[in-house]
Amino acid sequence: MLTLTLESDTPSQPGIPQEKSPLQLALARFSHNRIAIFGLVVLLLLILAAVFAHVIAGYDPIQRNVKDRLQPPSGEYLLG
């Protein structure tokens, strides 16, 4: 009777460094790039603002107030 044993391609022996996956290499390069990190933070903030826009805005974007349309800037309408 023939018995096959499967061994892993990368044995986990102490003292032998394991090869990093392409994802680990990409994340390592990305984490050292300050501009890329800043861009990711800005992108995440924009996504959060889009998701929680109804909470941030606090008013209905479709409802119009025709009576106060041409008012000058005030406490209620900061830009007029």
N, C-alpha and C positions, 0 to 999 in steps of 0.2 A: 504494500500500500504506500502511495506517495503522499507525503505531508509537506505542505508549503508553509513557510513562516514569512510573515510580512514584517519588514523592518522599515523604520522611517528613514527618509532620505537624509535628514539632518539629525544625527544622534545628539542627544543633550548630555554631553560630557562636560564636566567642570574643567575650566581652563581653556576651552575651545570657544572662541567668539562665534556667536550665531550671526548669519547674514541678515541684514535688515531688509524688510520688504520695500517695494517701491513706494508704498503709501507712507511708511515711516521715513524714508529718505525725503519725500516731498514735504511732509510736515516739518521735518527738521530744517529744510531750506526755507520754508515759508516762515517759520517762527523766528528766523534770524533777520528777516527783511522787515525793517520798521515801517516802510511805506506801505507794504502789503498788509501789515497788521492794522495800520491806521485806516486803510481803505476798507478792510473787513469790518471794522468798528463802525465806520460811517454807513456802510451798507446795512448792517444790522440795525442801526438806529433808524434808518429810513424804512426798513421793513416793519419795525415795531410801530413807527408813527402811522404807517398805512393800516396796520392791523387794528390799532386802537384809535383810529381817527374819529370815530363817533364819540369817544370819551374826551378826546382833546378839544375838538371843535365846540361841542356843547350846544349846537343849534342845527336846525334842519337846513341842508344846503339847497333844497328845492323851494322852500317857502320864501316868498319875496315880500318885502315891505316897501310898497310903492310910495307910500306917504312920506317916508323918511329917506327917500332915495337921494335927494340933492342937499342934504344937511351938511354943514361944515363939521370939521373934526370936533369931537366932544368926548366926555367920559364914557358914553355909551358906544359911540362909533369912533374909534381911535383914528381911522384914516378917512373919515367922512362918509 
